[in-house]
Amino acid sequence: MYVFIESQPVGDYTVLGTVKKTGLVWSGKAKEMRDILVKRALKDYPDAEGIIFDDISLDHATVIKYK
C-alpha cells in the first residue's frame, strides 16, 4: 500500500472511501496511527492501493485505487 502524508499521488486514482480513527489508541504516536488506519483501509476496502493522510494528525484518511 502506498502511503501519502500531506501530499497527493501524481497518477490518476479513484477514491474508494475514507477511514477514521475510532476508539482508543495505546500511544498516539504517528507510526501507530498510520498502522491502525492502513489496516482499517485494507479491511474496509480490499482493493485499496493507497492511502492519503490530509494532515499530520493522522486521524482520518482517504483510501484510493489507481486507474
N, C-alpha and C positions, 0 to 999 in steps of 0.2 A: 504494500500500500504506500502510495506517495503521500507525504505529509507536507502541507504548506502552512506556515505560520506568518501572518501579516503579509502574505504575498499571494499571487494568483498564478495558476498554470498558464503557460504560453499557448498550448494547444487547445483545440475546441473540446468542450466537455458538456455533458448533460448533468443537471442537478438531480440526484435521486431523492434527496430529502435532507433533514437536519437531525442532529443528535444533541442532547443537552445533558449536563451533569445533573444527576438527581441523587439524593441521599447523602450519606456521609462519606468522607474520604479520610484515609489514615493521616497523611502528612500534608496534603495540599501542594506538594512540590510539582513542578512542571512535568517531569517525567511520568509521575503517577497520573496526573490529569490527562496527559496525552494518551497513555496506555488505556485508561478507562474508556475514553471516547472512541479510540480506534477499535477496541473490542466490541463496543456497543454498535458502532457503524457496521462492522462485519457481520454482526448478529442480525441487525435490522435490515441491512442491505447487502445480501451475499454477493452481488455483482459489483460492489464498490471497488474502485481502483485508486481512489484518492480521497483525502480529507483536507478541508480548508478551515483553519482557525483564523477568524477575522481579527481577533485581538489577543493580547498576551495573557489574558486571564484564563484562557483555555477551558472555559466552562460551557461553551457551545461551539458547534462546527457544522459546516456544510459538507455533505457526502456527495462525491461525483463519480462519474464513469466517463472515460474518454470516448470520443466519437471515432 
